[in-house]
């Protein structure tokens, strides 16, 4: 995994959870997680959650989707501590393990997991090809990679508008196109590779999120998280919506099967 330029400190993570739901640091909440996992039976299986953040999704893989065990990994120790506390509080401490990892190959043996999952966090990993190979390595035969991520509609230099959005985020984004992801997965050995464009869905939702930040709740959010942070994120949402509208920023679902 690759580290970020900035970090999900308490204020930033808290503000994102106000927008996206408690424990969620990316859009769509449990409903979007269910869409990523659509058609998969996790009963009795072991899952890896790449970029687990504060742990809501890792916990949900067990509590809501039937996995026997879920391992969440993240490069930020602070959010890992929160994720562990969340799992313990919910009574799933034995079934949910949270591991603080360093950037680089996953610290797991070959063929460890039935599912490798990620929700909008592999954008921080620049080498998509090495990532695909490592995901393939840690999956058992018959295992599945199912993820969502922030993609761009083409590889190469970003437009000024997309560059501005990435700079405002300041989170070390390393975006790639659907075709690059598909090739990386296929070259790693995955079959049945799918990429599904979620731009229309998120374009509609992002406007509502921006309205929440700038609307009647703004004063409360400013007291809780700071007026500067709220203003910065409204600016980020404006920049993000602009590139969602052009289609250059195009969130996707990704899936591949290990034979």
C-alpha positions in Angstrom: 0.0 0.0 0.0 1.1 3.6 -0.5 0.9 6.3 2.1 -0.9 9.6 1.7 0.4 13.2 1.7 -2.2 14.1 4.4 -3.9 12.1 7.1 -7.4 11.3 8.2 -7.1 13.1 11.6 -10.1 13.3 14.0 -11.6 16.4 12.5 -11.2 15.4 8.9 -12.5 11.8 9.5 -15.3 13.2 11.6 -16.5 15.6 8.9 -16.4 12.8 6.3 -18.5 10.6 8.5 -21.0 13.4 8.9 -21.4 13.3 5.1 -21.1 9.6 4.5 -22.2 7.9 7.7 -20.5 6.8 10.9 -17.4 4.7 10.2 -17.5 5.4 6.4 -14.8 7.5 4.8 -16.2 7.1 1.2 -19.6 7.6 -0.4 -22.7 5.4 -0.4 -22.6 3.8 3.0 -23.6 0.2 3.5 -25.9 0.3 0.4 -22.9 0.9 -1.9 -20.9 -1.8 -0.1 -23.7 -4.2 -0.8 -23.7 -3.2 -4.5 -19.9 -3.9 -4.8 -20.6 -7.3 -3.2 -23.7 -8.1 -5.3 -24.0 -11.7 -6.1 -21.3 -12.9 -3.8 -21.9 -15.4 -1.0 -19.4 -14.7 1.9 -20.8 -17.3 4.2 -18.0 -18.9 6.2 -15.3 -17.2 4.1 -12.3 -15.0 5.0 -12.1 -11.5 3.6 -9.4 -8.8 3.4 -10.4 -5.2 3.4 -7.8 -2.9 1.9 -7.8 0.6 3.3 -10.2 -0.2 6.2 -10.2 3.3 7.7 -12.2 3.4 10.9 -13.5 -0.1 10.4 -17.2 0.1 9.6 -16.9 -1.9 6.3 -14.6 -4.5 7.8 -17.1 -5.1 10.5 -20.0 -5.2 8.1 -18.3 -7.9 6.0 -18.8 -10.2 9.1 -21.9 -8.7 10.7 -24.0 -8.0 7.6 -22.5 -10.2 4.8 -21.7 -13.4 6.7 -18.0 -13.6 6.4 -16.5 -15.9 9.1 -13.5 -13.6 9.4 -12.4 -10.2 8.1 -9.0 -8.6 8.2 -8.8 -4.8 7.7 -5.5 -3.1 6.8 -4.6 0.5 6.7 -1.4 2.6 6.6 -2.7 5.0 9.3 -2.3 3.7 12.9 -4.8 6.1 14.3 -7.7 4.9 12.2 -6.7 1.3 12.9 -7.0 1.9 16.6 -10.5 3.3 16.0 -11.4 0.3 13.9 -10.3 -2.1 16.6 -12.4 -0.3 19.2 -15.4 -0.4 16.8 -15.1 -4.2 16.4 -14.6 -4.8 20.1 -17.6 -2.7 21.0 -19.8 -4.5 18.6 -18.7 -7.9 20.0 -16.8 -9.0 16.9 -13.3 -8.8 18.2 -12.6 -12.5 17.5 -13.9 -12.4 13.9 -12.4 -9.0 12.9 -8.7 -8.3 12.9 -7.3 -4.9 12.1 -3.6 -4.7 11.0 -1.6 -1.5 10.7 0.6 -2.1 7.6 3.5 -0.3 6.0 3.4 0.7 2.3 4.4 -2.3 0.1 3.3 -5.9 -0.5 0.6 -7.3 1.8 2.0 -9.1 4.9 0.0 -12.3 4.2 0.8 -15.7 2.9 -0.2 -16.8 -0.6 -3.8 -18.1 -0.8 -5.0 -16.6 2.5 -8.3 -15.0 1.5 -11.5 -16.0 -0.3 -12.3 -12.3 -0.9 -10.2 -9.2 -1.3 -12.3 -6.1 -1.0 -11.6 -2.4 -1.1 -13.8 0.7 -0.9 -12.3 3.7 -2.6 -8.8 3.4 -1.1 -6.6 1.8 -3.8 -6.5 5.2 -5.4 -3.6 5.8 -3.1 -1.6 3.0 -4.6 0.3 4.2 -7.7 1.5 0.8 -9.1 -1.8 -0.8 -10.1 0.0 -3.7 -11.8 1.9 -4.7 -8.7 -1.3 -4.2 -6.7 -3.2 -6.6 -9.0 -0.5 -9.2 -8.7 -0.4 -9.0 -4.9 -4.2 -9.3 -4.6 -4.0 -12.3 -6.9 -1.3 -13.8 -4.7 -3.2 -13.6 -1.4 -6.4 -14.9 -2.9 -7.3 -18.6 -2.7 -8.1 -20.4 -6.0 -11.7 -19.5 -6.7 -11.4 -16.3 -4.8 -12.8 -12.9 -5.8 -11.5 -9.4 -5.9 -14.4 -6.9 -5.5 -13.8 -3.2 -5.1 -14.8 0.3 -5.9 -12.3 3.1 -6.6 -11.9 6.6 -8.0 -10.9 6.3 -11.6 -10.1 8.8 -14.4 -11.5 8.3 -17.9 -8.1 8.2 -19.5 -4.5 7.8 -18.6 -1.9 10.5 -19.2 -1.8 14.1 -18.1 -4.8 15.3 -16.1 -6.8 18.3 -17.2 -6.3 21.5 -15.2 -9.7 20.9 -13.6 -8.8 17.4 -12.4 -5.4 18.5 -11.3 -7.0 21.2 -9.2 -9.3 18.7 -7.6 -6.5 16.3 -6.8 -4.3 19.2 -5.4 -7.2 20.4 -3.2 -7.7 16.8 -1.8 -4.0 16.6 -1.0 -4.3 12.9 -0.3 -1.8 11.4 -2.7 -4.3 10.3 -5.4 -2.8 8.1 -8.1 -5.7 7.6 -10.5 -5.8 5.2 -13.5 -8.3 4.5 -16.2 -10.8 1.6 -16.4 -8.7 0.1 -19.3 -5.5 0.2 -17.2 -7.2 -1.5 -14.2 -8.8 -4.1 -16.5 -5.4 -4.9 -18.1 -3.6 -5.0 -14.8 -6.1 -7.5 -13.4 -6.1 -9.6 -16.6 -2.3 -9.6 -16.7 -2.2 -10.7 -13.1 -4.2 -13.8 -14.0 -7.8 -12.8 -13.1 -10.6 -14.0 -15.3 -14.1 -12.5 -15.7 -12.7 -9.0 -15.2 -15.4 -6.3 -14.9 -15.4 -2.5 -14.6 -18.6 -0.8 -14.0 -19.0 3.0 -14.3 -20.6 4.6 -11.2 -20.2 8.2 -12.4 -23.9 8.8 -13.0 -24.8 7.5 -9.5 -22.2 9.6 -7.7 -22.7 12.8 -9.8 -26.3 12.9 -8.5 -25.2 12.1 -4.9 -22.3 14.6 -4.8 -24.6 17.5 -5.2 -26.6 16.5 -2.2 -23.4 16.1 -0.2 -22.3 19.5 -1.1 -25.7 21.0 -0.2 -25.4 19.3 3.3 -22.0 20.9 3.9 -23.1 24.3 2.8 -26.7 24.3 4.0 -28.5 24.6 7.4 -26.0 22.2 9.1 -23.0 24.3 8.2 -23.0 26.3 11.5 -23.1 23.1 13.6 -20.3 21.5 11.4 -18.1 24.6 11.8 -18.4 24.4 15.6 -17.6 20.7 15.6 -14.8 20.6 13.0 -13.7 24.1 12.4 -14.9 26.7 9.9 -11.8 26.5 7.8 -12.1 22.7 7.4 -15.7 23.0 6.3 -14.9 25.8 3.8 -12.0 23.7 2.4 -14.3 20.7 1.9 -17.0 22.8 0.2 -14.3 24.0 -2.2 -13.2 20.3 -2.7 -16.8 19.3 -3.5 -17.1 22.1 -6.0 -13.9 21.0 -7.8 -15.0 17.3 -7.6 -18.4 18.0 -9.1 -16.9 19.9 -12.0 -14.8 16.8 -13.1 -17.7 14.4 -12.4 -19.8 16.5 -14.8 -17.2 16.2 -17.5 -16.7 12.5 -16.9 -13.0 12.8 -16.3 -13.5 11.6 -12.7 -15.5 8.4 -13.0 -15.8 6.1 -9.9 -16.0 2.4 -10.9 -16.8 -1.0 -9.4 -14.0 -3.5 -10.2 -14.2 -7.3 -10.1 -12.0 -10.2 -11.0 -11.9 -14.0 -10.3 -8.9 -16.1 -9.5 -9.2 -19.5 -11.3 
